[in-house]
Amino acid sequence: MADAALNAVAPSKSQLAYEFVRARIEDGRYVSGYRLVLGAIAGELGISVVPVREAIRRLEAEGLVTFEKNVGAQVAFLHPTEYTYTMETLALVEGAATQMSAPRLTADHLRRARQVNDAMIASLGGFDPHRFTQLNQEFHSVLYEECPNPHILDLVHRGWNRLAVLRDSVFSFVPGRARESVAEHEHIVALIESGAEPLEIELAARRHRLATLDAFRAYQRGHASPDEHDEHDEHDH
C-alpha cells in the first residue's frame, strides 16, 4: 500500500528530464543556442532517451526549445521582442556615445580596440559565441567609455546589461554575422582615426548595431514555429 502511494506521487522519468533541462535553461547553464544532445542528457539522468525526448517536446511547446532539421534540439533565443527593443535603443545611444567619445580617444585607445578586434578575428576559426560576445563588448567599451555625457553613457551601460539578461550570445544563432561584425569594427576605428565627421561615426556605429539585429530577424523569419514542426512531424510519420 505504501509502495503504491509512493509510486503515485513519484515524478515520471519524463517529468524528471523536463525539470532537469528547464532548470539549466533558467539558471543559464544551458544558454541560448546550446545544443541539447538527448543521449547525453539521458546518460546524466540514468534513463533512456524516450522520456528525454518527451521532455524536449514539452519544452519546445513552451517555446524554451527549438528544433531544426539537421541540427536537432537547441535552447531557444529567449525574449526576442525585448531583444529587438534593446538593440534598437542601444543602436541610438551607443552610436551617440561613440561619436561623442571619438575626439577624446588617443592612439592607445585605438590600438587597444584593434588588439581586441584581432582577438575576435583569431577566434573565428574555433568559434566560441560566448567568448566572441565578451570580446565584442570589450571592443565597443573602448570606443564609447570616453563619452563626456554621463546620462548617455548610463543608457549604454543599461543596454548592455539588459542584453546580458536576455541572451548569452546572438552569435550562437547567426555565426556568419561574426565575420561581418569584425570588418565593421575596423571601419569604425578607421573613421575615428581619420577624424571623420561626428555624424558619419555615429551612423556607422548605429548601422553596425542594427545589422546584428537584422541578422537575427532573418534567422527568426527562416525558423519554423513549434506548431509548424509538429505538422512536419505528422507528415513525416
KOLDO-575439 format. One line per field, with one value per atom (N, C-alpha, C): atom name; residue in one letter; x, y negated, z; residue number from 1. Coordinates in steps of 0.2 Angstrom, whole numbers, plus 2048, in hexadecimal, padded with zeros to 3 digits. Atoms other than C-alpha are relative to their C-alpha. Layout:
BEGIN
name	c(CA_...)
resn	c(A_...)
c1	c(X_...)
c2	c(Y_...)
c3	c(Z_...)
resi	c(NUM_...)
//
This chain:
BEGIN
name	c(N_CA_C_N_CA_C_N_CA_C_N_CA_C_N_CA_C_N_CA_C_N_CA_C_N_CA_C_N_CA_C_N_CA_C_N_CA_C_N_CA_C_N_CA_C_N_CA_C_N_CA_C_N_CA_C_N_CA_C_N_CA_C_N_CA_C_N_CA_C_N_CA_C_N_CA_C_N_CA_C_N_CA_C_N_CA_C_N_CA_C_N_CA_C_N_CA_C_N_CA_C_N_CA_C_N_CA_C_N_CA_C_N_CA_C_N_CA_C_N_CA_C_N_CA_C_N_CA_C_N_CA_C_N_CA_C_N_CA_C_N_CA_C_N_CA_C_N_CA_C_N_CA_C_N_CA_C_N_CA_C_N_CA_C_N_CA_C_N_CA_C_N_CA_C_N_CA_C_N_CA_C_N_CA_C_N_CA_C_N_CA_C_N_CA_C_N_CA_C_N_CA_C_N_CA_C_N_CA_C_N_CA_C_N_CA_C_N_CA_C_N_CA_C_N_CA_C_N_CA_C_N_CA_C_N_CA_C_N_CA_C_N_CA_C_N_CA_C_N_CA_C_N_CA_C_N_CA_C_N_CA_C_N_CA_C_N_CA_C_N_CA_C_N_CA_C_N_CA_C_N_CA_C_N_CA_C_N_CA_C_N_CA_C_N_CA_C_N_CA_C_N_CA_C_N_CA_C_N_CA_C_N_CA_C_N_CA_C_N_CA_C_N_CA_C_N_CA_C_N_CA_C_N_CA_C_N_CA_C_N_CA_C_N_CA_C_N_CA_C_N_CA_C_N_CA_C_N_CA_C_N_CA_C_N_CA_C_N_CA_C_N_CA_C_N_CA_C_N_CA_C_N_CA_C_N_CA_C_N_CA_C_N_CA_C_N_CA_C_N_CA_C_N_CA_C_N_CA_C_N_CA_C_N_CA_C_N_CA_C_N_CA_C_N_CA_C_N_CA_C_N_CA_C_N_CA_C_N_CA_C_N_CA_C_N_CA_C_N_CA_C_N_CA_C_N_CA_C_N_CA_C_N_CA_C_N_CA_C_N_CA_C_N_CA_C_N_CA_C_N_CA_C_N_CA_C_N_CA_C_N_CA_C_N_CA_C_N_CA_C_N_CA_C_N_CA_C_N_CA_C_N_CA_C_N_CA_C_N_CA_C_N_CA_C_N_CA_C_N_CA_C_N_CA_C_N_CA_C_N_CA_C_N_CA_C_N_CA_C_N_CA_C_N_CA_C_N_CA_C_N_CA_C_N_CA_C_N_CA_C_N_CA_C_N_CA_C_N_CA_C_N_CA_C_N_CA_C_N_CA_C_N_CA_C_N_CA_C_N_CA_C_N_CA_C_N_CA_C_N_CA_C_N_CA_C_N_CA_C_N_CA_C_N_CA_C_N_CA_C_N_CA_C_N_CA_C_N_CA_C_N_CA_C_N_CA_C_N_CA_C_N_CA_C_N_CA_C_N_CA_C_N_CA_C_N_CA_C_N_CA_C_N_CA_C_N_CA_C_N_CA_C_N_CA_C_N_CA_C_N_CA_C_N_CA_C_N_CA_C_N_CA_C_N_CA_C_N_CA_C_N_CA_C_N_CA_C_N_CA_C_N_CA_C_N_CA_C_N_CA_C_N_CA_C_N_CA_C_N_CA_C_N_CA_C_N_CA_C_N_CA_C_N_CA_C_N_CA_C_N_CA_C_N_CA_C_N_CA_C_N_CA_C_N_CA_C_N_CA_C_N_CA_C_N_CA_C_N_CA_C_N_CA_C_N_CA_C_N_CA_C_N_CA_C_N_CA_C_N_CA_C_N_CA_C_N_CA_C_N_CA_C_N_CA_C_N_CA_C)
resn	c(M_M_M_A_A_A_D_D_D_A_A_A_A_A_A_L_L_L_N_N_N_A_A_A_V_V_V_A_A_A_P_P_P_S_S_S_K_K_K_S_S_S_Q_Q_Q_L_L_L_A_A_A_Y_Y_Y_E_E_E_F_F_F_V_V_V_R_R_R_A_A_A_R_R_R_I_I_I_E_E_E_D_D_D_G_G_G_R_R_R_Y_Y_Y_V_V_V_S_S_S_G_G_G_Y_Y_Y_R_R_R_L_L_L_V_V_V_L_L_L_G_G_G_A_A_A_I_I_I_A_A_A_G_G_G_E_E_E_L_L_L_G_G_G_I_I_I_S_S_S_V_V_V_V_V_V_P_P_P_V_V_V_R_R_R_E_E_E_A_A_A_I_I_I_R_R_R_R_R_R_L_L_L_E_E_E_A_A_A_E_E_E_G_G_G_L_L_L_V_V_V_T_T_T_F_F_F_E_E_E_K_K_K_N_N_N_V_V_V_G_G_G_A_A_A_Q_Q_Q_V_V_V_A_A_A_F_F_F_L_L_L_H_H_H_P_P_P_T_T_T_E_E_E_Y_Y_Y_T_T_T_Y_Y_Y_T_T_T_M_M_M_E_E_E_T_T_T_L_L_L_A_A_A_L_L_L_V_V_V_E_E_E_G_G_G_A_A_A_A_A_A_T_T_T_Q_Q_Q_M_M_M_S_S_S_A_A_A_P_P_P_R_R_R_L_L_L_T_T_T_A_A_A_D_D_D_H_H_H_L_L_L_R_R_R_R_R_R_A_A_A_R_R_R_Q_Q_Q_V_V_V_N_N_N_D_D_D_A_A_A_M_M_M_I_I_I_A_A_A_S_S_S_L_L_L_G_G_G_G_G_G_F_F_F_D_D_D_P_P_P_H_H_H_R_R_R_F_F_F_T_T_T_Q_Q_Q_L_L_L_N_N_N_Q_Q_Q_E_E_E_F_F_F_H_H_H_S_S_S_V_V_V_L_L_L_Y_Y_Y_E_E_E_E_E_E_C_C_C_P_P_P_N_N_N_P_P_P_H_H_H_I_I_I_L_L_L_D_D_D_L_L_L_V_V_V_H_H_H_R_R_R_G_G_G_W_W_W_N_N_N_R_R_R_L_L_L_A_A_A_V_V_V_L_L_L_R_R_R_D_D_D_S_S_S_V_V_V_F_F_F_S_S_S_F_F_F_V_V_V_P_P_P_G_G_G_R_R_R_A_A_A_R_R_R_E_E_E_S_S_S_V_V_V_A_A_A_E_E_E_H_H_H_E_E_E_H_H_H_I_I_I_V_V_V_A_A_A_L_L_L_I_I_I_E_E_E_S_S_S_G_G_G_A_A_A_E_E_E_P_P_P_L_L_L_E_E_E_I_I_I_E_E_E_L_L_L_A_A_A_A_A_A_R_R_R_R_R_R_H_H_H_R_R_R_L_L_L_A_A_A_T_T_T_L_L_L_D_D_D_A_A_A_F_F_F_R_R_R_A_A_A_Y_Y_Y_Q_Q_Q_R_R_R_G_G_G_H_H_H_A_A_A_S_S_S_P_P_P_D_D_D_E_E_E_H_H_H_D_D_D_E_E_E_H_H_H_D_D_D_E_E_E_H_H_H_D_D_D_H_H_H)
c1	c(804_800_804_7FB_80E_804_7FD_817_7FC_805_808_7FF_801_806_806_7F9_819_800_800_817_7FB_805_808_803_7FE_811_807_7FA_822_800_800_826_802_7FE_827_807_7F9_838_7FF_801_831_800_800_82D_807_7FA_83E_805_7FC_846_7FE_803_83B_803_7FD_840_807_7F9_852_802_7FE_853_7FE_802_848_804_7FD_851_807_7F9_862_7FF_802_859_7FF_802_853_806_7FB_863_806_7FA_86E_805_7FB_877_7FF_801_86F_7FE_801_870_7FD_803_867_804_7FD_86C_804_7FD_873_7FD_803_871_7FE_802_867_801_7FF_86E_7FC_804_861_803_7FD_86C_804_7FC_878_7FC_805_869_7FE_803_862_806_7FA_874_801_7FF_875_7FA_805_864_7FF_801_866_7FA_806_857_801_7FF_853_7FE_801_851_7F9_808_83E_7FD_803_839_804_7FD_846_7FD_803_83F_7F9_806_82E_800_7FF_835_802_7FE_83D_7FA_806_82C_7FC_804_824_803_7FD_831_800_800_830_7F9_807_81D_7FF_800_821_804_7FB_82D_807_7F9_83C_805_7FC_843_7FE_802_844_803_7FE_846_801_7FE_84F_802_7FE_851_807_7F9_863_804_7FD_867_7FE_803_85C_7FD_803_856_805_7FC_85D_7FC_803_859_7FE_803_84E_803_7FE_853_7FA_805_849_7FE_802_83F_802_7FD_842_7FD_803_836_804_7FD_83F_807_7F9_850_800_801_849_800_801_844_807_7FA_855_805_7FB_85F_7FF_801_856_802_7FE_858_808_7F8_86B_803_7FD_86E_800_801_868_805_7FC_871_807_7F9_881_803_7FE_882_802_7FF_881_806_7FB_88D_807_7FA_89A_802_7FE_89A_802_7FE_89B_807_7FA_8A9_806_7FA_8B3_805_7FB_8BC_805_7FC_8C2_804_7FD_8C9_807_7F9_8DC_802_7FE_8E7_800_800_8E8_7F9_807_8D5_7FF_801_8D5_804_7FC_8E3_7FD_803_8DA_7FA_806_8CA_802_7FE_8D4_802_7FE_8DC_7FA_806_8CB_7FD_803_8C4_804_7FC_8D3_7FF_802_8CF_7FA_806_8BE_800_7FF_8C4_803_7FC_8D0_7FB_805_8C1_7FB_805_8B7_801_7FF_8BF_7FD_804_8BA_7FB_805_8AB_7FD_803_8A5_7FC_804_896_800_800_897_806_7FA_8A9_800_800_8A6_7FC_804_898_804_7FC_8A4_805_7FB_8B1_7FC_803_8A4_7FE_802_89E_806_7FA_8B0_802_7FF_8B3_7FC_805_8A4_801_7FF_8A8_806_7FA_8B9_7FE_802_8B0_7FB_805_8A2_801_7FF_8A8_803_7FE_8B0_7FB_805_89F_7FF_800_89E_7F9_807_88B_7FE_801_888_7F9_807_875_800_800_878_804_7FC_886_7FC_804_87A_7FB_805_86D_804_7FC_87B_801_7FE_880_7F9_806_86E_7FE_801_86C_804_7FC_87A_7FF_802_875_7F9_806_864_801_7FE_86B_803_7FE_874_7FB_806_864_7FC_804_85B_803_7FD_868_807_7F9_879_804_7FD_87E_7FB_804_873_805_7FB_883_7FF_802_87D_7FB_805_86F_802_7FE_877_808_7F8_88A_803_7FD_88C_801_800_889_806_7FA_899_805_7FB_8A4_7FF_802_89A_802_7FF_89B_807_7F9_8AE_802_7FF_8AF_7FE_803_8A3_804_7FD_8AD_806_7FA_8BD_7FE_802_8B3_7FE_801_8AD_806_7FA_8BE_804_7FD_8C5_7FD_803_8B8_802_7FE_8BC_808_7F9_8CF_801_800_8CC_7FD_803_8C3_7F9_807_8B2_7FB_805_8A3_7FC_803_89A_7FA_806_88A_802_7FE_893_802_7FE_89B_7FA_806_88A_7FC_804_881_803_7FD_88E_7FF_801_88D_7F9_807_87A_7FE_802_879_803_7FC_886_7FB_804_87A_7FA_807_86A_802_7FF_873_800_801_874_7F9_807_862_7FC_803_85D_802_7FE_867_7FC_805_85D_7F9_807_84D_7FF_800_852_800_800_855_7F9_807_844_7FB_805_83B_801_7FE_844_7FF_801_840_7F9_807_830_7FF_803_825_800_801_823_7FA_806_811_802_7FF_818_804_7FC_825_7FC_805_817_7FD_804_80E_805_7FB_81E_801_7FF_820_7FB_806_80F_800_7FF_812_805_7FB_822_7FE_803_819_7FB)
c2	c(806_800_7FA_806_7F4_7FF_800_7F9_7FD_803_7F5_7F8_807_7E4_7FC_803_7E0_800_800_7E5_7FB_804_7DA_7F9_807_7CA_7FF_801_7CE_7FD_802_7C4_805_7FB_7CD_7FE_801_7CE_7FA_806_7C2_7F9_806_7B5_7FF_801_7B8_7FC_803_7B4_7F9_807_7A5_7FB_805_79D_7FF_801_7A1_7FB_804_799_7F8_807_78A_7FC_804_786_7FD_802_785_7FB_805_77A_7F9_806_76E_7FD_803_76D_7FE_802_76A_805_7FB_77A_803_7FF_77E_7FA_806_76E_800_801_768_803_7FD_773_806_7FA_781_806_7FA_792_805_7FB_79E_807_7FA_7AF_805_7FC_7BB_806_7FA_7CA_7FE_802_7C0_7FE_802_7B9_807_7FA_7CB_803_7FD_7D1_7FD_804_7C3_803_7FF_7C8_808_7F9_7DB_803_7FE_7DD_801_7FF_7E2_7F9_806_7D5_7FE_801_7D7_7FB_805_7CD_7F9_806_7C0_7FC_802_7BE_7FD_802_7BC_7F9_806_7AE_7FB_805_7A5_7FE_802_7A5_7FB_805_79D_7F9_806_790_7FC_803_78D_7FD_803_78A_7FA_806_77D_7FB_805_774_7FF_800_778_803_7FC_784_7FF_7FF_784_806_7FA_792_7FE_802_790_807_7FA_79E_7FF_800_7A3_7FD_803_79A_803_7FD_7A1_7FB_804_79A_7FB_805_78A_7FB_805_77D_7FA_805_770_7F9_807_75D_7FD_803_756_7F9_807_746_7FC_803_742_7F8_807_732_7FB_804_72B_7FF_800_72F_7FA_805_725_7F9_807_716_7FD_802_716_7FE_801_717_7F9_806_709_7FA_805_6FE_7FF_800_703_7FD_802_6FF_7F8_807_6ED_7FD_803_6EA_801_7FE_6F3_7FD_803_6EB_7F9_807_6DA_800_800_6DF_801_7FF_6E5_7FA_806_6D5_7FB_805_6CA_802_7FE_6D5_7FF_800_6D5_7FB_805_6C4_801_7FF_6CA_806_7FA_6DA_7FF_801_6DB_806_7FB_6E6_807_7FA_6F2_803_7FD_6F4_804_7FD_6F8_806_7FA_704_806_7FB_70D_803_7FE_70E_805_7FB_716_806_7FA_722_805_7FC_728_803_7FD_729_805_7FB_733_807_7FA_73F_803_7FE_740_804_7FD_744_807_7FA_751_806_7FC_759_803_7FE_75C_807_7FA_76C_806_7FC_776_7FC_805_76B_802_7FF_769_7F9_806_75D_7FC_804_759_7FC_804_754_7FA_806_74A_7FA_805_741_7FC_803_73D_7FB_804_736_7FA_805_72C_7FB_805_723_7FC_804_71F_7FC_805_718_7FA_806_70D_7FB_804_707_7FB_805_700_7FA_806_6F5_7FC_804_6EF_7FD_802_6ED_7F9_807_6DC_7FB_804_6D5_7FB_805_6C5_7FF_801_6C6_806_7FA_6D1_803_7FD_6D3_805_7FC_6DA_806_7FA_6E5_805_7FC_6EB_805_7FD_6F0_806_7FA_6FA_805_7FB_703_804_7FD_707_805_7FC_70E_806_7FA_719_805_7FB_720_803_7FD_723_806_7FB_72D_806_7FA_738_804_7FD_73C_804_7FD_740_806_7FB_74B_801_7FF_752_7FD_802_74F_801_7FF_74C_803_7FD_752_808_7F8_764_801_7FF_761_7FE_803_757_7FF_800_75C_7FC_803_755_7F9_807_744_7FE_801_745_7FD_802_743_7F9_807_734_7FB_805_72C_7FE_802_72C_7FB_804_724_7F9_807_716_7FD_803_714_7FC_803_710_7F9_806_703_7FB_805_6FA_7FD_803_6F9_7FC_804_6F3_7F9_807_6E5_7FC_804_6DF_7FE_802_6E0_7FB_804_6D6_7F9_806_6C8_7FF_801_6CB_7FC_804_6C1_804_7FC_6C5_804_7FD_6C9_807_7FA_6D6_805_7FB_6DE_803_7FE_6DF_804_7FC_6E6_807_7FA_6F3_805_7FC_6F9_802_7FE_6F9_805_7FB_703_806_7FA_70F_804_7FD_712_803_7FD_714_805_7FA_720_806_7F9_72D_801_7FF_72A_802_7FE_72C_807_7F9_73C_805_7FC_743_800_800_73E_804_7FB_747_807_7FA_756_802_7FE_755_801_7FF_753_807_7FA_763_806_7FA_76D_801_7FE_777_800_800_776_807_7F9_785_803_7FD_787_803_7FE_788_806_7FA_795_806_7FB_79F_803_7FE_79F_804_7FD_7A4_807_7FA_7B2_805_7FC_7B8_803_7FE_7B8_805_7FC_7C1_807_7FA_7CF_803)
c3	c(800_800_800_7FF_805_7F9_806_7F5_7FA_805_7EA_801_7FE_7F3_7FD_802_7F0_7F8_808_7DD_7FD_802_7DC_800_800_7E1_7FD_803_7DA_7F9_807_7CA_7FB_805_7BA_7FD_802_7B1_7FB_804_7A4_804_7FB_7B2_802_7FE_7B9_7FB_806_7A8_7FF_801_7A6_805_7FB_7B6_800_800_7B4_7FB_806_7A3_801_7FE_7A8_805_7FB_7B7_7FE_803_7AD_7FB_805_7A0_805_7FC_7AE_804_7FC_7B8_7FB_805_7A8_7FF_801_7A8_7F9_807_797_7FD_802_78E_7F9_807_77E_7FB_806_76F_803_7FD_77B_7FD_803_772_805_7FB_77C_7FD_802_779_804_7FC_77F_803_7FD_781_806_7FB_78C_806_7FA_797_803_7FD_799_804_7FC_79E_807_7F9_7AC_805_7FC_7B2_802_7FF_7B1_7FD_803_7A6_7F8_807_794_7FC_804_786_7FF_801_784_805_7FB_794_7FF_802_78F_7FA_806_77E_802_7FE_786_804_7FC_792_7FB_805_783_7FC_803_77A_804_7FC_788_801_7FF_78A_7F9_807_777_800_800_779_804_7FB_787_7FD_803_77B_803_7FD_786_7FB_804_779_7F9_807_766_7FD_803_75A_7F9_807_749_7FD_804_73C_7FF_800_73B_805_7FB_74A_807_7FA_758_805_7FB_768_803_7FD_76F_804_7FC_77C_7FC_804_775_802_7FF_773_804_7FC_782_7FF_800_782_7F9_806_76F_7FF_801_770_805_7FC_77F_7FD_803_776_7FB_806_767_803_7FD_772_803_7FD_77B_7FB_806_76B_7FD_804_763_804_7FB_773_800_800_774_7FA_806_762_800_800_765_805_7FB_776_7FF_801_772_7FA_806_761_803_7FE_76A_805_7FB_778_7FC_804_76B_7FD_804_761_805_7FB_771_803_7FE_777_7FC_805_767_801_800_769_806_7FA_77A_800_800_774_7FE_801_774_7FB_804_769_804_7FB_778_800_800_778_7F9_807_765_7FF_800_767_804_7FC_775_7FC_804_76A_7FB_805_75C_803_7FD_768_801_7FE_76E_7FA_807_75C_7FD_803_757_804_7FC_765_7FE_802_75F_7F9_807_74D_801_7FF_754_803_7FD_75D_7FB_805_74D_7FE_802_749_805_7FB_759_804_7FE_75B_807_7FA_76D_801_800_76D_807_7F9_780_800_7FF_77F_7FB_805_76F_802_7FE_777_806_7FB_786_7FD_804_77A_7FD_803_771_804_7FB_780_802_7FE_785_7FA_806_773_801_800_774_806_7FA_786_7FF_801_780_7FC_805_773_803_7FD_77E_807_7F9_790_801_7FF_78D_7FE_801_789_806_7FB_793_804_7FD_796_804_7FC_7A5_7FF_801_7A1_7FA_806_790_802_7FE_797_804_7FC_7A4_7FC_804_797_7FC_804_78D_805_7FB_79D_801_7FF_7A0_7FB_806_78E_800_800_790_805_7FA_7A1_7FE_802_79A_7FB_805_78B_804_7FC_798_803_7FD_7A0_7FB_805_790_7FC_804_788_802_7FF_789_7FA_806_777_7FA_806_767_7FB_805_75E_800_800_763_7FA_805_756_7F9_806_749_800_800_749_7FA_806_738_801_7FE_73F_803_7FC_749_7FB_804_73A_7FD_803_733_806_7FA_745_800_7FF_746_7FB_805_735_801_7FE_73B_805_7FB_74A_7FE_803_740_7FD_803_736_805_7FA_746_802_7FD_74D_7FA_805_73C_7FF_800_73C_805_7FA_74D_7FF_801_749_7FB_805_739_802_7FF_742_7FC_804_739_804_7FD_73C_805_7FB_74C_7FE_802_743_7FC_803_738_805_7FB_747_804_7FC_750_7FC_804_741_7FF_801_73E_806_7FA_750_801_800_74F_7FB_805_73F_802_7FD_747_805_7FB_755_7FD_803_74A_7FB_805_73E_804_7FC_74C_802_7FF_750_7FA_806_73E_7FE_801_73D_804_7FC_74C_7FD_803_744_7FA_806_734_803_7FD_73F_802_7FE_747_7FA_806_736_7FD_803_730_805_7FB_740_801_7FF_741_807_7FA_750_803_7FD_75C_7FC_804_754_7F9_807_743_800_7FF_749_801_7FE_750_7FA_806_73F_7FC_804_736_803_7FD_743_7FE_802_73F_7F9_807_72C_7FF_800_72F_802_7FE_738_7FC)
resi	c(1_1_1_2_2_2_3_3_3_4_4_4_5_5_5_6_6_6_7_7_7_8_8_8_9_9_9_10_10_10_11_11_11_12_12_12_13_13_13_14_14_14_15_15_15_16_16_16_17_17_17_18_18_18_19_19_19_20_20_20_21_21_21_22_22_22_23_23_23_24_24_24_25_25_25_26_26_26_27_27_27_28_28_28_29_29_29_30_30_30_31_31_31_32_32_32_33_33_33_34_34_34_35_35_35_36_36_36_37_37_37_38_38_38_39_39_39_40_40_40_41_41_41_42_42_42_43_43_43_44_44_44_45_45_45_46_46_46_47_47_47_48_48_48_49_49_49_50_50_50_51_51_51_52_52_52_53_53_53_54_54_54_55_55_55_56_56_56_57_57_57_58_58_58_59_59_59_60_60_60_61_61_61_62_62_62_63_63_63_64_64_64_65_65_65_66_66_66_67_67_67_68_68_68_69_69_69_70_70_70_71_71_71_72_72_72_73_73_73_74_74_74_75_75_75_76_76_76_77_77_77_78_78_78_79_79_79_80_80_80_81_81_81_82_82_82_83_83_83_84_84_84_85_85_85_86_86_86_87_87_87_88_88_88_89_89_89_90_90_90_91_91_91_92_92_92_93_93_93_94_94_94_95_95_95_96_96_96_97_97_97_98_98_98_99_99_99_100_100_100_101_101_101_102_102_102_103_103_103_104_104_104_105_105_105_106_106_106_107_107_107_108_108_108_109_109_109_110_110_110_111_111_111_112_112_112_113_113_113_114_114_114_115_115_115_116_116_116_117_117_117_118_118_118_119_119_119_120_120_120_121_121_121_122_122_122_123_123_123_124_124_124_125_125_125_126_126_126_127_127_127_128_128_128_129_129_129_130_130_130_131_131_131_132_132_132_133_133_133_134_134_134_135_135_135_136_136_136_137_137_137_138_138_138_139_139_139_140_140_140_141_141_141_142_142_142_143_143_143_144_144_144_145_145_145_146_146_146_147_147_147_148_148_148_149_149_149_150_150_150_151_151_151_152_152_152_153_153_153_154_154_154_155_155_155_156_156_156_157_157_157_158_158_158_159_159_159_160_160_160_161_161_161_162_162_162_163_163_163_164_164_164_165_165_165_166_166_166_167_167_167_168_168_168_169_169_169_170_170_170_171_171_171_172_172_172_173_173_173_174_174_174_175_175_175_176_176_176_177_177_177_178_178_178_179_179_179_180_180_180_181_181_181_182_182_182_183_183_183_184_184_184_185_185_185_186_186_186_187_187_187_188_188_188_189_189_189_190_190_190_191_191_191_192_192_192_193_193_193_194_194_194_195_195_195_196_196_196_197_197_197_198_198_198_199_199_199_200_200_200_201_201_201_202_202_202_203_203_203_204_204_204_205_205_205_206_206_206_207_207_207_208_208_208_209_209_209_210_210_210_211_211_211_212_212_212_213_213_213_214_214_214_215_215_215_216_216_216_217_217_217_218_218_218_219_219_219_220_220_220_221_221_221_222_222_222_223_223_223_224_224_224_225_225_225_226_226_226_227_227_227_228_228_228_229_229_229_230_230_230_231_231_231_232_232_232_233_233_233_234_234_234_235_235_235_236_236_236_237_237_237)
//
